[in-house]
Amino acid sequence: DLRELACAGSVWQAKAEREGILDKAAAFEVELPAASEVDGGGGGASEHEEGGGAWLAFYARVFALEGYKMRDEDPNEVLDGEIYAAAHAWCRDPAAAKARYGPIASWDTSGVTDMYMLF
């Protein structure tokens, strides 16, 4: 049945691999679905119901993630929420910077044009 195939965990896992969702999950430090979720967990549900649901939920969660949007700034005037402030915070206390800005690999630096002497 097509519905069953569309919900299969293997379909969503392959889609996640093909579209770079696994790399994005690694950047955001999101764990893959546990083996017990993928194999049905022994609760009597089929792989299509449990495994597909786990991979579908994983895909949807990671797809929607967006990194902290960094802004350009003057390196001599460090302001909160801007790239130099985040980099300085990361160098001082990586755990606190991660709590504030998310994992460094997920930072969205697309709006930053100057990273001179950033680290």
N, CA, C and O of each residue as an XYZ file, in Angstrom:
476
protein
N       0.849     -1.175      0.000
C       0.000      0.000      0.000
C       0.901      1.246      0.000
O       1.918      1.269      0.694
N       0.538      2.279     -0.769
C       1.369      3.469     -0.927
C       1.522      4.253      0.368
O       2.596      4.789      0.641
N       0.470      4.325      1.162
C       0.549      5.049      2.431
C       1.574      4.406      3.342
O       2.366      5.095      3.985
N       1.557      3.089      3.395
C       2.499      2.358      4.232
C       3.928      2.600      3.753
O       4.825      2.806      4.570
N       4.149      2.578      2.446
C       5.476      2.830      1.898
C       5.929      4.251      2.210
O       7.086      4.454      2.577
N       5.049      5.234      2.074
C       5.396      6.629      2.329
C       5.747      6.882      3.788
O       6.466      7.833      4.095
N       5.250      6.048      4.683
C       5.516      6.205      6.112
C       6.673      5.337      6.595
O       7.036      5.400      7.769
N       7.244      4.547      5.732
C       8.306      3.631      6.135
C       9.531      4.402      6.605
O       9.929      5.398      6.002
N      10.122      3.920      7.695
C      11.316      4.559      8.241
C      12.444      4.620      7.242
O      13.172      5.612      7.191
N      12.608      3.575      6.440
C      13.702      3.551      5.469
C      13.550      4.669      4.436
O      14.552      5.202      3.959
N      12.324      5.029      4.084
C      12.085      6.110      3.129
C      12.520      7.437      3.729
O      13.206      8.213      3.064
N      12.138      7.715      4.973
C      12.499      8.977      5.623
C      13.979      9.032      5.956
O      14.584     10.102      5.899
N      14.575      7.893      6.302
C      16.010      7.862      6.569
C      16.780      8.178      5.279
O      17.714      8.979      5.297
N      16.397      7.565      4.183
C      17.061      7.821      2.900
C      16.888      9.280      2.486
O      17.828      9.896      1.983
N      15.701      9.835      2.692
C      15.438     11.240      2.361
C      16.325     12.158      3.204
O      16.878     13.132      2.693
N      16.458     11.847      4.486
C      17.306     12.646      5.374
C      18.764     12.605      4.925
O      19.449     13.628      4.933
N      19.233     11.433      4.537
C      20.610     11.293      4.061
C      20.810     12.055      2.751
O      21.796     12.776      2.594
N      19.891     11.899      1.827
C      20.000     12.512      0.503
C      19.959     14.037      0.570
O      20.650     14.703     -0.200
N      19.176     14.590      1.461
C      18.972     16.039      1.503
C      19.874     16.765      2.498
O      19.705     17.963      2.723
N      20.830     16.051      3.098
C      21.766     16.700      4.022
C      21.198     16.944      5.411
O      21.797     17.669      6.205
N      20.057     16.354      5.713
C      19.439     16.543      7.024
C      20.318     15.937      8.128
O      20.354     16.462      9.241
N      21.020     14.847      7.833
C      21.885     14.239      8.843
C      23.043     15.171      9.188
O      23.426     15.268     10.354
N      23.603     15.855      8.195
C      24.672     16.818      8.456
C      24.146     17.997      9.268
O      24.812     18.467     10.190
N      22.960     18.471      8.927
C      22.348     19.583      9.661
C      22.069     19.158     11.104
O      22.267     19.943     12.032
N      21.612     17.932     11.292
C      21.351     17.424     12.644
C      22.640     17.397     13.452
O      22.638     17.735     14.636
N      23.736     16.999     12.824
C      25.021     16.968     13.520
C      25.436     18.382     13.934
O      25.939     18.571     15.041
N      25.235     19.373     13.068
C      25.590     20.754     13.391
C      24.788     21.276     14.570
O      25.308     22.022     15.400
N      23.518     20.883     14.645
C      22.650     21.318     15.740
C      22.681     20.353     16.925
O      21.963     20.534     17.909
N      23.515     19.339     16.816
C      23.678     18.342     17.877
C      22.370     17.643     18.228
O      22.058     17.438     19.401
N      21.608     17.279     17.197
C      20.365     16.531     17.360
C      20.680     15.055     17.138
O      21.264     14.687     16.119
N      20.296     14.218     18.085
C      20.573     12.793     17.970
C      19.642     12.132     16.961
O      18.495     12.541     16.781
N      20.165     11.104     16.311
C      19.353     10.292     15.408
C      18.311      9.527     16.210
O      18.487      9.327     17.412
N      17.236      9.096     15.573
C      16.264      8.269     16.293
C      16.951      7.035     16.891
O      17.793      6.411     16.245
N      16.588      6.697     18.109
C      17.168      5.533     18.784
C      16.765      4.257     18.060
O      15.698      4.187     17.448
N      17.621      3.258     18.135
C      17.341      1.972     17.481
C      16.011      1.402     17.951
O      15.291      0.786     17.166
N      15.676      1.601     19.230
C      14.413      1.067     19.742
C      13.207      1.757     19.107
O      12.145      1.151     18.971
N      13.372      3.039     18.714
C      12.290      3.739     18.026
C      12.166      3.259     16.588
O      11.065      3.159     16.045
N      13.310      2.963     15.978
C      13.320      2.580     14.573
C      12.838      1.153     14.364
O      12.141      0.872     13.389
N      13.200      0.246     15.270
C      12.811     -1.152     15.062
C      11.451     -1.497     15.663
O      11.059     -2.663     15.696
N      10.746     -0.493     16.129
C       9.403     -0.732     16.656
C       9.375     -0.847     18.164
O       8.293     -0.895     18.750
N      10.538     -0.892     18.822
C      10.596     -0.879     20.268
C      10.037     -2.088     20.949
O       9.921     -2.089     22.175
N       9.687     -3.113     20.228
C       9.191     -4.342     20.834
C       7.780     -4.239     21.363
O       7.324     -5.137     22.071
N       7.067     -3.156     21.036
C       5.725     -2.982     21.559
C       4.646     -3.567     20.681
O       3.462     -3.331     20.921
N       5.022     -4.319     19.676
C       4.029     -4.939     18.822
C       3.655     -4.120     17.602
O       2.951     -4.616     16.722
N       4.113     -2.870     17.528
C       3.790     -2.049     16.362
C       4.718     -2.416     15.222
O       5.836     -2.885     15.435
N       4.243     -2.197     14.021
C       5.063     -2.524     12.859
C       6.152     -1.485     12.652
O       6.070     -0.379     13.185
N       7.174     -1.838     11.876
C       8.263     -0.901     11.549
C       7.710      0.308     10.831
O       8.221      1.415     11.000
N       6.676      0.118     10.034
C       6.106      1.225      9.279
C       5.462      2.246     10.203
O       5.515      3.445      9.929
N       4.860      1.795     11.284
C       4.213      2.721     12.204
C       5.227      3.400     13.110
O       5.257      4.628     13.186
N       6.053      2.629     13.795
C       6.991      3.183     14.751
C       8.230      3.779     14.091
O       8.556      4.945     14.314
N       8.923      2.977     13.275
C      10.156      3.449     12.661
C       9.920      4.620     11.742
O      10.675      5.592     11.754
N       8.876      4.531     10.945
C       8.547      5.631     10.051
C       8.209      6.876     10.831
O       8.614      7.977     10.457
N       7.476      6.717     11.904
C       7.118      7.856     12.736
C       8.327      8.505     13.372
O       8.395      9.731     13.461
N       9.289      7.701     13.819
C      10.499      8.236     14.439
C      11.318      9.019     13.420
O      11.774     10.126     13.706
N      11.506      8.449     12.232
C      12.293      9.139     11.204
C      11.548     10.346     10.656
O      12.173     11.365     10.363
N      10.242     10.260     10.509
C       9.459     11.395     10.032
C       9.546     12.549     11.041
O       9.746     13.698     10.649
N       9.398     12.247     12.338
C       9.495     13.273     13.375
C      10.895     13.894     13.403
O      11.040     15.108     13.544
N      11.926     13.046     13.268
C      13.302     13.529     13.226
C      13.492     14.474     12.048
O      14.035     15.567     12.206
N      13.046     14.056     10.873
C      13.193     14.859      9.658
C      12.500     16.212      9.837
O      13.086     17.254      9.542
N      11.269     16.197     10.315
C      10.511     17.436     10.475
C      11.179     18.366     11.485
O      11.242     19.577     11.272
N      11.676     17.799     12.581
C      12.318     18.611     13.625
C      13.571     19.284     13.082
O      13.754     20.487     13.265
N      14.431     18.528     12.420
C      15.696     19.074     11.935
C      15.469     20.028     10.766
O      16.136     21.058     10.672
N      14.539     19.699      9.879
C      14.250     20.547      8.721
C      13.888     21.965      9.163
O      14.269     22.932      8.504
N      13.162     22.095     10.263
C      12.670     23.387     10.726
C      13.708     24.205     11.503
O      13.481     25.389     11.754
N      14.829     23.611     11.886
C      15.832     24.318     12.676
C      16.497     25.432     11.881
O      16.791     25.284     10.695
N      16.724     26.537     12.555
C      17.461     27.644     11.962
C      18.531     28.064     12.949
O      18.296     28.092     14.157
N      19.701     28.387     12.437
C      20.799     28.822     13.289
C      20.600     30.245     13.772
O      19.799     30.998     13.217
N      21.341     30.605     14.816
C      21.305     31.968     15.337
C      21.803     32.907     14.238
O      22.912     32.738     13.731
N      21.007     33.871     13.881
C      21.328     34.797     12.787
C      22.317     35.847     13.300
O      21.953     36.735     14.071
N      23.564     35.730     12.864
C      24.603     36.671     13.270
C      24.532     37.926     12.412
O      24.161     37.882     11.239
N      24.899     39.051     13.030
C      24.920     40.324     12.318
C      26.354     40.831     12.230
O      27.203     40.498     13.058
N      26.599     41.633     11.224
C      27.890     42.305     11.097
C      28.045     43.295     12.246
O      27.062     43.763     12.821
N      29.291     43.601     12.567
C      29.526     44.625     13.570
C      30.950     45.134     13.433
O      31.785     44.534     12.756
N      31.198     46.221     14.073
C      32.540     46.786     14.138
C      33.312     46.001     15.195
O      32.856     45.906     16.334
N      34.490     45.427     14.841
C      35.243     44.639     15.810
C      35.658     45.424     17.046
O      35.980     44.829     18.074
N      35.655     46.760     16.959
C      36.026     47.595     18.113
C      34.830     47.922     18.997
O      34.994     48.497     20.073
N      33.652     47.570     18.563
C      32.424     47.873     19.306
C      31.592     46.596     19.394
O      30.683     46.387     18.591
N      31.903     45.748     20.367
C      31.272     44.435     20.492
C      29.886     44.582     21.123
O      29.758     45.027     22.264
N      28.853     44.204     20.371
C      27.471     44.298     20.834
C      26.851     42.907     20.906
O      27.163     42.038     20.093
N      25.974     42.704     21.880
C      25.338     41.403     22.047
C      24.544     41.019     20.806
O      23.851     41.846     20.213
N      24.658     39.736     20.420
C      23.918     39.226     19.276
C      24.654     39.381     17.967
O      24.149     38.977     16.919
N      25.829     39.954     18.012
C      26.600     40.127     16.797
C      27.785     39.179     16.808
O      28.140     38.629     17.850
N      28.386     38.991     15.666
C      29.362     37.930     15.462
C      30.570     38.026     16.391
O      31.009     37.002     16.914
N      31.123     39.218     16.615
C      32.293     39.323     17.483
C      31.935     39.016     18.934
O      32.719     38.390     19.647
N      30.761     39.452     19.373
C      30.319     39.141     20.735
C      30.166     37.637     20.911
O      30.573     37.079     21.931
N      29.582     36.988     19.917
C      29.391     35.538     20.002
C      30.735     34.815     20.004
O      30.927     33.874     20.774
N      31.662     35.238     19.157
C      32.987     34.602     19.103
C      33.742     34.821     20.410
O      34.376     33.896     20.918
N      33.684     36.020     20.955
C      34.351     36.281     22.240
C      33.729     35.437     23.342
O      34.444     34.884     24.179
N      32.416     35.335     23.349
C      31.738     34.499     24.346
C      32.169     33.047     24.202
O      32.391     32.355     25.196
N      32.285     32.586     22.955
C      32.691     31.205     22.707
C      34.106     30.946     23.236
O      34.377     29.889     23.805
N      34.995     31.907     23.047
C      36.374     31.747     23.521
C      36.453     31.782     25.043
O      37.273     31.073     25.627
N      35.629     32.583     25.693
C      35.630     32.681     27.159
C      34.958     31.480     27.809
O      35.506     30.884     28.737
N      33.766     31.123     27.320
C      32.986     30.065     27.959
C      32.108     29.387     26.903
O      30.975     29.809     26.671
N      32.638     28.330     26.261
C      31.885     27.679     25.188
C      30.496     27.184     25.615
O      29.554     27.247     24.825
N      30.361     26.699     26.835
C      29.054     26.197     27.288
C      28.031     27.327     27.374
O      26.886     27.160     26.954
N      28.438     28.471     27.914
C      27.523     29.617     28.022
C      27.180     30.154     26.629
O      26.033     30.513     26.363
N      28.182     30.208     25.742
C      27.931     30.678     24.374
C      26.978     29.732     23.652
O      26.103     30.169     22.905
N      27.155     28.440     23.882
C      26.258     27.461     23.249
C      24.829     27.645     23.752
O      23.880     27.556     22.972
N      24.670     27.901     25.044
C      23.327     28.119     25.602
C      22.689     29.376     25.010
O      21.478     29.413     24.795
N      23.489     30.395     24.749
C      22.975     31.670     24.226
C      22.740     31.636     22.712
O      21.698     32.074     22.225
N      23.734     31.105     21.974
C      23.708     31.186     20.513
C      23.494     29.848     19.809
O      23.331     29.820     18.590
N      23.491     28.750     20.542
C      23.381     27.428     19.934
C      24.757     26.904     19.565
O      25.748     27.616     19.724
N      24.839     25.683     19.079
C      26.132     25.114     18.690
C      26.799     25.991     17.627
O      26.135     26.464     16.704
N      28.091     26.202     17.756
C      28.814     27.100     16.847
C      28.670     26.667     15.389
O      28.635     27.514     14.496
N      28.586     25.386     15.143
C      28.440     24.893     13.765
C      27.100     25.289     13.142
O      26.942     25.228     11.923
N      26.141     25.690     13.966
C      24.818     26.047     13.450
C      24.634     27.551     13.283
O      23.582     27.983     12.813
N      25.613     28.350     13.650
C      25.465     29.797     13.526
C      25.258     30.183     12.067
O      25.985     29.716     11.190
N      24.290     31.017     11.810
C      24.018     31.503     10.461
C      24.822     32.785     10.249
O      24.429     33.853     10.719
N      25.921     32.680      9.558
C      26.798     33.823      9.321
C      26.620     34.393      7.912
O      27.483     35.122      7.424
N      25.524     34.068      7.270
C      25.308     34.529      5.895
C      25.238     36.050      5.788
O      25.509     36.599      4.720
N      24.882     36.738      6.866
C      24.804     38.198      6.840
C      26.079     38.883      7.280
O      26.132     40.112      7.326
N      27.106     38.120      7.605
C      28.368     38.697      8.071
C      29.303     38.853      6.876
O      29.567     37.895      6.149
N      29.795     40.062      6.687
C      30.685     40.325      5.555
C      32.134     40.471      5.955
O      33.016     40.388      5.100
N      32.410     40.687      7.241
C      33.791     40.886      7.687
C      34.050     40.052      8.932
O      33.458     40.283      9.987
N      34.933     39.090      8.796
C      35.305     38.238      9.934
C      36.779     38.433     10.294
O      37.402     37.549     10.881
N      37.324     39.583      9.941
C      38.727     39.885     10.225
C      38.984     39.786     11.731
O      38.279     40.393     12.536
N      40.000     39.014     12.088
C      40.427     38.843     13.482
C      39.295     38.353     14.386
O      39.220     38.739     15.552
N      38.428     37.517     13.858
C      37.267     37.050     14.619
C      37.668     36.208     15.816
O      37.143     36.400     16.913
N      38.605     35.265     15.617
C      39.020     34.397     16.735
C      40.453     34.656     17.099
O      40.982     34.025     18.014
